[in-house]
Amino acid sequence: MTVETVHIVDDDEAVRKSLALLLHASDLLTRQYDGALQFLSDYEPCKPECLLLDLRMPGMDGLALQRELRSRGLSIPTIFLSGHGDISIAVRALREGALDYLEKPFNNDELVDRVRACIRTDFEREQERANQQTCRERLAALTVREREVVDQLLQGKINKVVAAELGISTRTVESHRARIMKKLDVNALSDLFKLVLAAEGRSEADRN
């Protein structure tokens, strides 16, 4: 069973408890932290997850924590909680990778909806990462020569041109191509393109 977890980072204990009660009522697991340093010390990944992060906190503030997480290679879908007058800072946080922000006081239903959207984004990202790893493993099964043929085919070259580029016969290219399709369990060149793009973390829109 998938456990959806919300990390609450806020120096105000009353706010943390209020948020936890609200989210628990919506069947969401929460973990509470009294500031950025405690979060950095105690954080353990639990997918799918979401980070509810207060912008203004003593010591390391929300923006600084966001940058620190990024420097550590941690990508946690984040919703910033901003007070009155923090909107320009919240917008900057969005530009630096946050998914959303809510201005205090916020509507409870709206907060839960945005948290669920945040968690859904994390789930989709995790699925993409898993698919990317699977595609990389499939491509790793190819020989060096087969990968060279794939690279040529990805450039839109026909078998005859691939043969000339690699210094082999057209028949050999055809054999390699058939073996590649079988190894990768794809039926068409378009499926091969999609598999390679997925392995590189790109989409069809990135082909050009």
Residue pairs with C-beta under 8 A, 6 or more apart in sequence:
2 48
2 123
3 29
3 46
4 27
4 28
4 29
4 48
4 49
4 50
4 116
4 119
5 28
5 29
5 30
5 31
5 46
5 48
5 49
5 50
6 19
6 23
6 28
6 29
6 30
6 31
6 49
6 50
6 51
6 52
6 115
6 119
7 30
7 31
7 33
7 39
7 43
7 49
7 50
7 51
7 52
7 76
8 16
8 19
8 20
8 23
8 30
8 31
8 32
8 33
8 52
9 33
9 35
9 36
9 38
9 39
9 51
9 52
9 53
9 54
9 57
9 62
9 65
10 16
10 19
10 33
10 34
10 52
10 53
10 54
10 57
10 81
11 34
11 35
11 54
11 57
11 58
12 54
13 34
15 54
15 81
16 32
16 34
17 32
19 30
19 52
19 111
20 30
20 32
22 108
22 111
22 112
23 30
23 112
23 115
24 30
26 112
26 116
28 112
28 115
28 119
29 46
31 42
33 39
33 42
33 43
35 57
35 58
35 59
35 60
36 57
36 59
36 60
36 61
36 62
36 64
36 65
36 68
37 59
37 60
39 65
40 65
40 68
43 74
45 74
47 122
47 123
47 126
48 119
48 120
48 122
48 123
48 126
49 76
49 77
49 119
49 122
50 76
50 77
50 78
50 79
50 115
50 118
50 119
50 122
51 76
51 77
51 78
51 79
52 78
52 79
52 81
52 115
53 62
53 65
53 66
53 78
53 79
53 80
53 81
53 98
54 62
54 80
54 81
55 61
55 62
55 63
55 80
55 81
55 82
55 83
55 86
55 89
55 90
55 93
55 101
56 62
56 82
56 83
56 86
60 68
62 80
62 93
63 89
63 92
63 93
63 96
66 78
66 93
66 96
66 97
66 98
67 96
69 75
69 76
70 96
70 97
75 97
75 125
76 122
77 99
77 118
77 119
77 121
77 122
77 125
78 93
78 97
78 98
78 99
78 100
78 118
79 98
79 99
79 100
79 101
79 102
79 114
79 115
79 118
80 90
80 93
80 98
80 100
80 101
80 102
81 101
81 102
81 104
81 106
82 89
82 90
82 101
82 102
82 103
82 104
83 103
83 104
84 103
84 104
86 103
87 103
90 98
90 101
90 103
91 101
93 101
94 100
94 101
99 117
99 118
99 121
100 114
100 117
100 118
102 110
102 111
102 114
128 201
131 198
132 198
132 199
132 200
132 201
135 195
135 196
135 198
135 199
136 199
138 183
138 184
138 185
138 195
138 199
139 147
139 150
139 184
139 195
139 196
139 199
141 183
141 184
142 150
142 180
142 183
142 184
145 166
145 176
146 176
146 179
146 180
146 183
148 166
149 162
149 166
149 173
149 176
149 177
149 180
150 180
150 192
150 196
152 161
152 162
152 165
152 166
153 162
153 177
153 189
153 192
154 192
154 193
154 196
157 165
159 170
159 173
159 174
159 177
160 170
162 173
163 169
163 170
163 172
163 173
166 173
180 192
181 187
181 192
184 192
184 195
186 192
186 195
193 207
194 204
197 203
197 204
197 206
197 207
